[in-house]
Amino acid sequence: MNTIAASLCAARKSQSAWFAGLAIAVALWFAAYGQLLPFAQWLVAQTPIKPGSHLASSVEFFFYDTPKVLMLLTLVVFAMGVVRTFFSPERTRALLAGKREGLGNIAAAHLGIVTPFCSCSAVPLFVGFVSAGVPLGVTFSFLIAAPMVNEIALGLLFALLGWKVALTYLAFGLAIAIVSGWIISRLHLEGWLEPWVREVRAGAVDLEDEHLTWVDRFEAGWDAVKEIVGKVWYWIIAGIAAGAFIHGYVPAELLSSIMGGNSWWSVPAAVLLGIPMYSNAAGIIPVIEALLGKGAALGTVLAFMMSVIALSLPEMIILRKVLSLKLIAVFIAVVGSGILGVGFLFNALFS
Amino acid sequence: MKDIKVLGPGCKRCQTTEDMVKAAASELGIAVSVEKITDYAQIARYGIASTPGIVIDGKVVHAGGLPKDDDLKRWLQA
């Protein structure tokens, strides 16, 4: 027994063992993924639920979507976990410090996608950026892009709704982050920071390189899976249950009359509704998949999703420590208008 | 006696980091005094942009995420 454990331990340190293990895992993943729909149908057939009923349709959606979303999430999170080991907030800051608005906003929005940071780091990150000479607007571009265009949102949109939706989401998410940050730059709102933030002068930090090997990077990917999937799985199941209910019971005519492309007020309503709601991308996407299937307009649904993820009350409360209320109001107004614009544009383009 | 500061606003990871530092130090038999810095302004003055951070004898050795155990021991012995 001890020898097996010891050899497993040794295998975890070996690069070739990781590569071989990953190849097998990916092959198994694809084999299992192809069987999900027949399996869900078989599972529903084993229950006494009448085939073709609303309940059968809901239950099948649930049995199919739950393993599908969890499997996709695992794959995406692992890949992004590995990619993120190549970036760090300190390195990103060094790239952005002293950058001018414009190019700086563009770079910041892109770096926001790949730079790892957890939400409890939002304040140190904000202060760390601003005090090291990253312009306020550029910092905002980073802070808007990071939650909105995250790997979970993109990976799941790609898998559930196709590459067109994922790519447009990426493009518009980046555009909102870039333009909002640029507008905030132009408004010159540095004076609206909390006073202590302006006074902090950070010393330069010279971190020694932590010498990451491929094994370390794969370990980091695996840690990300354990942490993120471990943290969001119940959000996902709640989201899929809501999606399953919509899928089986909510009549398509009702939804398309409320969330369809015809009513002008549906986009602003979706944005307002999204602000107090707090979910992460993983929980909201199954709901979106079901809404779209019922004829909701793409722009309205994406506006809702962006609003839920990017404009969240808990994040505002954290940022209140560094921003004055006026600055938070400007932030919400600028990002909210961007999301509104995207919603209307999408509805116009895709209807 | 090594003077160690763990920088972080007090989230779970920061607590875990502090525990890891203490565990590693006692395993190596190194005497340490561990202090937690939770004030944002003070954290920012060390120049890090992600937490938790670790400062040993005034030098920032780590920022962002949990440290690796091997690294931690190397820093403590340096």
Interface residues (C-beta under 8 A of the other chain):
Chain A: S88 P89 E90 T92 R93 P116 F117 C118 C120 S121 V123 P124 L125 V127 G128 F129 S131 A132 W196 V197 E199 V200 R201 A202 G203 A204 V205 D206 L207 E208 E210 D216 K321 V322
Chain B: L7 G8 P9 C11 R13 Y40 A41 I43 A44 R45 Y46 G47 I48 A49 S50 T51 V60 V61 H62 A63 G64 G65 K68 D71
